[in-house]
Amino acid sequence: MRERLSDPAWRRYGMALLAGKMIAVALLLLGILAFTTWMRSGTAFAVEATTQAAATQPATQPAAAVDPYASG
C-alpha cells in the first residue's frame, strides 16, 4: 500500500476511481430527488385537490332523473 501511494500513476488511478464513485453517488441522489418530485406532483396531489374541493363546496341536490319514455 505504501509503495502504491508513493507512485504518481497509482495515485492518479485512485483519484479517478474515487471521483467515479462520487459521480455515481451524486447521480443516484439526483435520480431519487427527481423521482420523488415527480411522484409528489403527479396523481397524489390531484386526488388531494379534488377531495379538498369537494369538502369546500356546498352540497347540492342531485338532478332529477329524466324519463326517456315519458310522453310529454
Distance bins in CASP14 RR format, pairs under 12 A and 6 or more apart:
PFRMAT RR
TARGET T0000
AUTHOR 0000-0000-0000
RMODE 2
METHOD distances of the structure
MODEL  1
1 7 0 0 0 0 0 1 0 0 0 0 0
1 10 0 0 0 0 1 0 0 0 0 0 0
1 11 0 0 0 0 0 1 0 0 0 0 0
1 14 0 0 0 0 0 1 0 0 0 0 0
2 10 0 0 0 0 0 1 0 0 0 0 0
3 9 0 0 0 0 0 1 0 0 0 0 0
3 10 0 0 0 0 1 0 0 0 0 0 0
3 11 0 0 0 0 0 1 0 0 0 0 0
4 10 1 0 1 0 0 0 0 0 0 0 0
4 11 1 0 0 1 0 0 0 0 0 0 0
4 12 0 0 0 0 0 1 0 0 0 0 0
4 13 0 0 0 0 1 0 0 0 0 0 0
4 14 0 0 0 0 1 0 0 0 0 0 0
5 11 1 0 0 1 0 0 0 0 0 0 0
5 12 0 0 0 0 0 1 0 0 0 0 0
5 13 0 0 0 0 0 1 0 0 0 0 0
5 14 0 0 0 0 1 0 0 0 0 0 0
5 15 0 0 0 0 0 1 0 0 0 0 0
7 13 0 0 0 0 1 0 0 0 0 0 0
7 14 0 0 0 0 0 1 0 0 0 0 0
8 14 0 0 0 0 0 1 0 0 0 0 0
8 15 0 0 0 0 0 1 0 0 0 0 0
9 15 0 0 0 0 0 1 0 0 0 0 0
9 16 0 0 0 0 0 1 0 0 0 0 0
10 16 0 0 0 0 0 1 0 0 0 0 0
10 17 0 0 0 0 0 1 0 0 0 0 0
11 17 0 0 0 0 0 1 0 0 0 0 0
11 18 0 0 0 0 0 1 0 0 0 0 0
12 18 0 0 0 0 0 1 0 0 0 0 0
12 19 0 0 0 0 0 1 0 0 0 0 0
13 19 0 0 0 0 0 1 0 0 0 0 0
13 20 0 0 0 0 0 1 0 0 0 0 0
14 20 0 0 0 0 1 0 0 0 0 0 0
14 21 0 0 0 0 0 1 0 0 0 0 0
14 22 0 0 0 0 0 1 0 0 0 0 0
15 21 0 0 0 0 0 1 0 0 0 0 0
15 22 0 0 0 0 0 1 0 0 0 0 0
16 22 0 0 0 0 0 1 0 0 0 0 0
16 23 0 0 0 0 0 1 0 0 0 0 0
17 23 0 0 0 0 0 1 0 0 0 0 0
17 24 0 0 0 0 0 1 0 0 0 0 0
18 24 0 0 0 0 0 1 0 0 0 0 0
18 25 0 0 0 0 0 1 0 0 0 0 0
19 25 0 0 0 0 0 1 0 0 0 0 0
19 26 0 0 0 0 0 1 0 0 0 0 0
20 26 0 0 0 0 1 0 0 0 0 0 0
20 27 0 0 0 0 1 0 0 0 0 0 0
20 28 0 0 0 0 0 1 0 0 0 0 0
21 27 0 0 0 0 0 1 0 0 0 0 0
21 28 0 0 0 0 0 1 0 0 0 0 0
22 28 0 0 0 0 0 1 0 0 0 0 0
22 29 0 0 0 0 0 1 0 0 0 0 0
23 29 0 0 0 0 0 1 0 0 0 0 0
23 30 0 0 0 0 0 1 0 0 0 0 0
24 30 0 0 0 0 0 1 0 0 0 0 0
24 31 0 0 0 0 0 1 0 0 0 0 0
25 31 0 0 0 0 0 1 0 0 0 0 0
25 32 0 0 0 0 0 1 0 0 0 0 0
26 32 0 0 0 0 0 1 0 0 0 0 0
26 33 0 0 0 0 0 1 0 0 0 0 0
27 33 0 0 0 0 0 1 0 0 0 0 0
27 34 0 0 0 0 0 1 0 0 0 0 0
28 34 0 0 0 0 0 1 0 0 0 0 0
28 35 0 0 0 0 0 1 0 0 0 0 0
29 35 0 0 0 0 0 1 0 0 0 0 0
29 36 0 0 0 0 0 1 0 0 0 0 0
30 36 0 0 0 0 0 1 0 0 0 0 0
30 37 0 0 0 0 0 1 0 0 0 0 0
31 37 0 0 0 0 1 0 0 0 0 0 0
31 38 0 0 0 0 1 0 0 0 0 0 0
31 39 0 0 0 0 0 1 0 0 0 0 0
32 38 0 0 0 0 0 1 0 0 0 0 0
32 39 0 0 0 0 0 1 0 0 0 0 0
33 39 0 0 0 0 0 1 0 0 0 0 0
33 40 0 0 0 0 0 1 0 0 0 0 0
34 40 0 0 0 0 0 1 0 0 0 0 0
34 41 0 0 0 0 0 1 0 0 0 0 0
35 41 0 0 0 0 0 1 0 0 0 0 0
35 42 0 0 0 0 0 1 0 0 0 0 0
36 42 0 0 0 0 0 1 0 0 0 0 0
36 44 0 0 0 0 0 1 0 0 0 0 0
37 44 0 0 0 0 0 1 0 0 0 0 0
37 45 0 0 0 0 0 1 0 0 0 0 0
38 44 0 0 0 0 0 1 0 0 0 0 0
38 45 0 0 0 0 0 1 0 0 0 0 0
39 45 0 0 0 0 1 0 0 0 0 0 0
40 46 0 0 0 0 0 1 0 0 0 0 0
40 48 0 0 0 0 0 1 0 0 0 0 0
41 48 0 0 0 0 0 1 0 0 0 0 0
41 49 0 0 0 0 0 1 0 0 0 0 0
42 48 0 0 0 0 0 1 0 0 0 0 0
42 49 0 0 0 0 0 1 0 0 0 0 0
43 49 0 0 0 0 0 1 0 0 0 0 0
43 50 0 0 0 0 0 1 0 0 0 0 0
44 50 0 0 0 0 0 1 0 0 0 0 0
44 51 0 0 0 0 0 1 0 0 0 0 0
45 51 0 0 0 0 0 1 0 0 0 0 0
45 52 0 0 0 0 0 1 0 0 0 0 0
46 52 0 0 0 0 0 1 0 0 0 0 0
46 53 0 0 0 0 0 1 0 0 0 0 0
47 53 0 0 0 0 0 1 0 0 0 0 0
47 54 0 0 0 0 0 1 0 0 0 0 0
48 54 0 0 0 0 0 1 0 0 0 0 0
48 55 0 0 0 0 0 1 0 0 0 0 0
49 55 0 0 0 0 0 1 0 0 0 0 0
49 56 0 0 0 0 0 1 0 0 0 0 0
50 56 0 0 0 0 0 1 0 0 0 0 0
50 57 0 0 0 0 0 1 0 0 0 0 0
51 57 0 0 0 0 0 1 0 0 0 0 0
54 60 0 0 0 0 0 1 0 0 0 0 0
64 70 0 0 0 0 0 1 0 0 0 0 0
66 72 0 0 0 0 0 1 0 0 0 0 0
END
